[in-house]
Amino acid sequence: MPAQRSISWSSALRDLKDDRKRRPAGALGAQASIAFRARTRPLVVAGQYDRAAIMAAAVFAAKTHQRTYGSTWAVAMSLALRAAWAAAKASRARTAH
């Protein structure tokens, strides 16, 4: 084993860049759509998730995402459901404490 180790700075920096979390296109828009819908129909009621409200908000956000980005329904719904559940979990944590 050699006494000195060599490091490739370009590969190390590329690995650092790849480790950063990337947001998919439209993630912020989906979060905004969910927040907009959550003002009229809360995602958490009495400490319990309102699954119907979460699904309705996700469908609204998915339709908006699909119109804006022209993605497939599966991609739009996946993104919207992740945003809706994240918003619901955050809302539940806020009301619990």
C-alpha positions as CSV (number, residue, x, y, z in Angstrom):
1,M,0.0,0.0,0.0
2,P,1.5,3.3,-1.0
3,A,2.3,5.9,1.7
4,Q,0.5,8.6,-0.3
5,R,-3.0,8.4,-1.7
6,S,-4.0,10.4,-4.7
7,I,-7.4,11.9,-5.1
8,S,-9.2,13.0,-8.2
9,W,-10.7,16.3,-7.4
10,S,-13.0,16.3,-10.4
11,S,-14.5,13.0,-9.5
12,A,-14.8,14.0,-5.8
13,L,-16.6,17.2,-6.7
14,R,-18.8,15.4,-9.1
15,D,-19.7,12.9,-6.3
16,L,-20.5,15.8,-4.0
17,K,-22.7,17.4,-6.6
18,D,-24.6,14.1,-7.2
19,D,-25.2,13.7,-3.5
20,R,-27.3,16.8,-3.3
21,K,-31.0,16.3,-3.2
22,R,-32.6,17.5,-6.4
23,R,-36.2,18.6,-6.6
24,P,-38.2,17.4,-9.5
25,A,-39.7,20.0,-11.9
26,G,-42.9,21.4,-10.4
27,A,-42.3,20.3,-6.8
28,L,-42.7,23.8,-5.5
29,G,-45.8,24.4,-7.6
30,A,-47.3,21.3,-6.2
31,Q,-46.6,22.4,-2.7
32,A,-48.2,25.7,-3.3
33,S,-51.3,24.1,-4.8
34,I,-51.6,21.8,-1.8
35,A,-51.2,24.7,0.6
36,F,-53.9,26.6,-1.3
37,R,-56.3,23.7,-1.1
38,A,-55.5,23.1,2.6
39,R,-56.8,26.5,3.5
40,T,-60.3,25.6,2.3
41,R,-60.3,22.0,3.5
42,P,-57.8,21.0,6.2
43,L,-55.7,17.9,5.7
44,V,-55.7,17.1,9.4
45,V,-58.9,17.1,11.5
46,A,-58.7,16.5,15.3
47,G,-55.2,15.0,15.0
48,Q,-56.3,12.5,12.3
49,Y,-55.4,12.6,8.6
50,D,-58.3,13.4,6.4
51,R,-57.5,11.1,3.5
52,A,-60.2,12.4,1.3
53,A,-59.0,15.9,1.7
54,I,-55.4,14.8,1.0
55,M,-56.5,13.0,-2.1
56,A,-58.6,15.9,-3.3
57,A,-55.7,18.3,-2.8
58,A,-53.3,15.9,-4.6
59,V,-55.7,15.5,-7.6
60,F,-56.0,19.3,-7.8
61,A,-52.2,19.7,-7.7
62,A,-51.6,16.9,-10.2
63,K,-54.0,18.4,-12.7
64,T,-52.2,21.8,-12.3
65,H,-48.8,20.1,-12.7
66,Q,-50.0,18.2,-15.8
67,R,-51.3,21.3,-17.4
68,T,-48.2,23.3,-16.7
69,Y,-45.5,20.6,-17.5
70,G,-47.3,18.2,-19.8
71,S,-46.2,15.2,-17.8
72,T,-48.0,11.9,-17.5
73,W,-50.7,11.4,-14.9
74,A,-48.6,8.9,-13.0
75,V,-45.7,11.3,-12.7
76,A,-47.9,14.3,-11.8
77,M,-49.9,12.2,-9.2
78,S,-46.7,10.8,-7.7
79,L,-45.3,14.3,-7.2
80,A,-48.6,15.7,-5.9
81,L,-49.2,12.8,-3.4
82,R,-45.7,13.2,-2.0
83,A,-46.3,16.9,-1.5
84,A,-49.8,16.4,0.0
85,W,-48.6,13.8,2.5
86,A,-45.6,16.0,3.4
87,A,-48.0,18.9,4.0
88,A,-50.3,16.8,6.1
89,K,-47.5,15.4,8.2
90,A,-46.2,18.9,8.8
91,S,-49.7,20.2,9.7
92,R,-50.2,17.3,12.1
93,A,-46.9,18.0,13.8
94,R,-47.7,21.7,14.1
95,T,-51.1,21.0,15.8
96,A,-49.7,18.3,18.0
97,H,-47.2,20.5,19.8
